[in-house]
Amino acid sequence: MGKKIVVKVMIMLFLSAMMLTVSCAKKTVETDPSAGIQNGSQDGLSAEEIARQKALEEERMREDALRKAIAAEREKFEMEDIYFDFDSAELVPDARMLLKEKADFLTRNSGLTVTIEGHCDERGTTEYNLALGERRAMSAKRYLQDLGIAEFRLNTISYGEERPSVQGNDESAWSKNRRAHFVIR
């Protein structure tokens, strides 16, 4: 019986020692890996350094958003053509309105230069269409100049009927080919 008591005491002491050891062990703190913060620091960085890194990341995200917005605005500028009536280089009201938007864009982006391409439908001779395309490009250029865009920022070229936007031999195709197209350089 004395031996049983000694064994029980020994087991109790062993279990107590184990519990004490486990309860006093250094605890680790698990963190959210996406947060990048452990015990109030990020790889030993101070709170100020963490705040600065966060501010830099937010600034980078704002710059990325701004770059994307500018790229979208440039793409819109180049994708929107102005259109002309048959055998005419006179600006229609819709063309004037779009040219005002283009002038606003060019005013906001003063470092850009633009080539205005004059285009025609397939009717008429090559020489006639080249001359008409030039008149169309010049008409758009003069209007942009009247809106305050410097002449040196605007170049013109005529492609006549050589670069149709739409293939076809009907009015719906021809009306899309009588245009001035804008290319940022």
QUIFENMO-V210023 format. One record per backbone hydrogen bond with DSSP energy under -0.5 kcal/mol. NH is the residue of the N-H (numbers start at 1). CO is the residue of the C=O. If there is no record, write none. Layout:
NH|CO ; NH|CO
This chain:
5|1 ; 6|2 ; 7|3 ; 8|4 ; 9|5 ; 10|6 ; 11|7 ; 12|8 ; 13|9 ; 14|10 ; 15|11 ; 16|12 ; 17|13 ; 18|14 ; 19|15 ; 20|16 ; 21|17 ; 22|18 ; 23|19 ; 24|20 ; 25|21 ; 25|22 ; 30|28 ; 33|31 ; 35|32 ; 36|32 ; 37|32 ; 38|41 ; 41|38 ; 42|45 ; 43|41 ; 45|42 ; 50|46 ; 51|47 ; 52|48 ; 53|49 ; 54|50 ; 55|51 ; 56|52 ; 57|53 ; 58|54 ; 59|55 ; 60|56 ; 61|57 ; 62|58 ; 63|59 ; 64|60 ; 65|61 ; 66|62 ; 67|63 ; 68|64 ; 69|65 ; 70|66 ; 71|67 ; 72|68 ; 73|69 ; 74|70 ; 75|71 ; 76|72 ; 77|73 ; 78|74 ; 79|75 ; 80|76 ; 81|79 ; 82|180 ; 84|178 ; 88|85 ; 92|83 ; 95|92 ; 96|92 ; 97|93 ; 98|94 ; 99|95 ; 100|96 ; 101|97 ; 102|98 ; 103|99 ; 104|100 ; 105|101 ; 106|102 ; 107|103 ; 108|104 ; 109|105 ; 112|109 ; 114|153 ; 115|183 ; 116|114 ; 116|155 ; 117|115 ; 117|181 ; 118|116 ; 118|157 ; 119|179 ; 120|160 ; 129|125 ; 130|126 ; 131|127 ; 132|128 ; 133|129 ; 134|130 ; 135|131 ; 136|132 ; 137|133 ; 138|134 ; 139|135 ; 140|136 ; 141|137 ; 142|138 ; 143|139 ; 144|140 ; 145|141 ; 146|142 ; 147|143 ; 148|145 ; 149|144 ; 153|150 ; 154|151 ; 155|114 ; 155|153 ; 157|116 ; 159|118 ; 160|118 ; 162|159 ; 173|170 ; 174|170 ; 175|171 ; 176|172 ; 176|173 ; 177|173 ; 177|174 ; 178|174 ; 179|177 ; 180|82 ; 181|117 ; 183|115 ; 185|113
